[in-house]
Amino acid sequence: MNIPLTSMLEAGIAIRMLRKGAGIRIDDFAMTAVVSKQFMTDLENGKPAVQMGKVLLMLQRLRIKVGLELPTADVPAFQLELNKVRARRAILLKVALDAAPLQTAALEVQNMTCGLCPVTVKKSLERVAGVRQARMDFAKKTAIVTFDADKTNATALVKATTDAGYPSTVHK
């Protein structure tokens, strides 16, 4: 049976199910596939591998279908596992979205004079608990920071950049 492959989740479940069905340990399979055990674990858990995720996205945008052809006997177990994982992820996503009021702050950052300065500022912001993303613009001398308002605030972001040697102010 042909299973549509729309994300790494389907591929990971199929690989895990078939590997376990063959009685192969994950570390042995990783060794024979010349990948790390961590890569196998991530793949089997449906973690999007950047390269494969991009390839799938490009193929989907071009309306090219990529599928998994599983032995007919394995399809019911695959569908059951896929539905369980999707349900767990939907619950986790809902909990995460409900629990985390995200805010965005634009910071005007001083003292950025070279290409490495934004890297230093970004790292200082990412070390602040609750920061989800920090985007730097060297040309405009700004940082756009998305953060969990329950864990941090704009004052902590300004302190982080200032402590790193790059005083900043919140752009209003």
Stockholm file with secondary structure:
# STOCKHOLM 1.0

chainA/1-172         MNIPLTSMLEAGIAIRMLRKGAGIRIDDFAMTAVVSKQFMTDLENGKPAVQMGKVLLMLQRLRIKVGLELPTADVPAFQLELNKVRARRAILLKVALDAAPLQTAALEVQNMTCGLCPVTVKKSLERVAGVRQARMDFAKKTAIVTFDADKTNATALVKATTDAGYPSTVHK
#=GR chainA/1-172 SS CEEECCSHHHHHHHHHHHHHHTTCCHHHHHHHHTSCHHHHHHHHTTCCCHHHHHHHHHHHHTTCCCEEECCGGGHHHHHHHHHHHHHHHHHHHHHHHHHCCEEEEEEEECCCCSTTHHHHHHHHHHTSTTEEEEEEETTTTEEEEEEETTTCCHHHHHHHHHHTTCCEEECC
#=GC SS_cons         CEEECCSHHHHHHHHHHHHHHTTCCHHHHHHHHTSCHHHHHHHHTTCCCHHHHHHHHHHHHTTCCCEEECCGGGHHHHHHHHHHHHHHHHHHHHHHHHHCCEEEEEEEECCCCSTTHHHHHHHHHHTSTTEEEEEEETTTTEEEEEEETTTCCHHHHHHHHHHTTCCEEECC
//
